[in-house]
Amino acid sequence: MQFTVEANLVDILQKQFSPAIVHVQNGLIKSILPSSKSGLPFMIPGFIDAHVHIESSMLVPSEFARLAVVHGTVATVSDPHEIANVCGLPGVQYMINNGQLVPFKFFFGAPSCVPATAFETAGSSLTAVEVEALLQMPGIKYLSEMMNFPGVLGNDKEVMKKIKAALQNNKPVDGHAPGLRGEDARKYIESGNGEGSVTISTDHECFTRDEALDKLKYGMKIIIREGSAAKNFDALIDLLNEYPDHIMFCSDDKHPDSLVNGHINQLCKRAIARGIDLYHVLKAACINPVFHYNLDVGLLKEGNSADFILIKDLKDFDVMRTYIKGQLVAEEGRPLIKSIFADEHDPINNFQIGKKSLEDFEWKVKNKTHFAAIEALDGQLITNKIQVEPLIKEGMVISDVKNDLLKMVVINRYNEARVAKALIKNFGLKQGALASSVAHDSHNIVAVGADDESLCEAVNLVIQNKGGVSCVKENFEMVIPLPVAGLMSTDDGYRVAELYSLIDKAAKEAGSTLSSPFMTLSFMALLVIPHLKLSDKGLFDGDVFQLLED
């Protein structure tokens, strides 16, 4: 197959653009010749999401690709950590296999922290030997985010074996160290390899400029994250003019309705509006991930893979067409990739519990009036640890709707066990409950509700479907089934996005004041992010990295 495209070709590294005739043959750029035409669209390399968990879109990789290409995304640096915590190595292989069904460039990493901590129940584990085997596969490009920063700082043997295996295979190590500063940040980045030697080379968890500057100082690259719940763009984007070679863009976790609306193209538009240099923006969005992760993505040079997009202008980044390996995969807002559904009859999963009863949600207390509680923060993964006086009736802690202090639960989905309970502020529900089997990192069931009856009903909807997100409120119940590992749907991506918009609306009609209530809920069991979270084993203090006593 061969064709030509005339456009203003943007040379990001030379900081210039000029009219050109680009000849594509057999998926490669055969030649680039000058053109004399005016009024042409602009051609730039395709966008790359430098860190994303595909599973968080609730879509299998092939469906994620269909939605992403419309916005000019041609590749993702994908961490299959979520499905690995549920299904282990078979889950990672599922993601690789499904991604290969469509013309899109998925670059997967070897999950470094499965399980993420010893303070929760996961569905599987990956040893250093298994991680090393993954790293030897040509399709595995890096060691995924090293969330166990206490293990790194303490030279944990298993942790260090995984890092050493990545270095021996010449593959970079992604970081995850929210709030780590100063000498601890330096030790984490260098990981025992000597002063000035960068071992863990990226972090997407910075939520302040000062934190990012601290890590940049020690040679780390910063990935600016703007996902459905965690949003750090405004705090960090001005660093791009100062460190254009050390910044990338990512979504990390992006729900389907958000992906329908836009992807990395939105960050480019916002950065330009902020006054960031155009070529610095395009470096972060298109070039830096290719160099850092050694990705097979074309950069508009003769002989390169024909991975590029045509856009109307260099301000709004409205995508006209997207090409991957010379194949037109999206045009004028429509994906040209066919939908390939997962096997609906026997999807990969790990769900081992039966329905819960109302008694499972009862919280009996004796001689205790003050409790540690979670304070959720809109747009952030971090939470605050606060002290509260709960509403107690007949010796039972119940949700205090009036003061927005609600009961939250986490339920082990791999074994029958006691329901873990806590109190959470800022969800704002006035009635009903929300539940989800998308609950980072171990993906047990997490739920929050205004009363025990609603909690029980919402949780059982998820259990009946062996995974999903649910909302119940007055005269209403809804569940989106997620049969693939309890994380992803087998349905068309646009249909999932439509359903998610409906359930998100229902959650807000029930009173939630959060911009993305289900995404925020999914992170309330994420123990590796400070300050206070709930696992299936109980309340966990991320500052001291241990469970709190009941």
Buried (B, 14 or more C-beta within 10 A) or exposed (E): EEEEBBBBBBBBEEEEBEBBBBBBBEBBBBEBEEBEEEEBBBBBBBBBBBBBBBBBBBBBBBBBBBBBBBBBBBBBBBBBBBBBBBBBBBBBBBBBEBBEBBBBBBBBBBBBBBBBBEBBBBBBEBEBEBBBBBBEBEEBBBBBBBBBBBBBBEEEEEBBBBBBBBBEBEBBBBBBBBBBBEEBBBBBBBBBBEEEEBBBBBBBBBBEBEBBBBBBEBBBBBBBBBBBBBBBBEBBBEBBBEBBEBBBBBBBBBBBBBBBEBBBBBBBBBBBEBEBBBBBBBBBBBBBBBEBBEBBBBBBEEEBBBBBBBBEEBEEBBBBBBBBBBBEBBBEEEBBBEBBEBEEEEBBBBBEBEEBEEEBBBBEEEEEEEBBBBBBBBBBBBBBBBEBEBBBEEEBBBBBBEEBBBBBBBBBBBEEBEBBBBBBBBBBBBBBBBBBBBBBBBBBBBBBBBBBBBBBBBBBBBBBBBBBBBBBBEEEBBBBBBBBBBBBBBBBBBBBBBBBBBBBEBBBBBBBEBBBBBBBBBBBBBBBBBBBBBBBBBBBBBEEBEBBEE
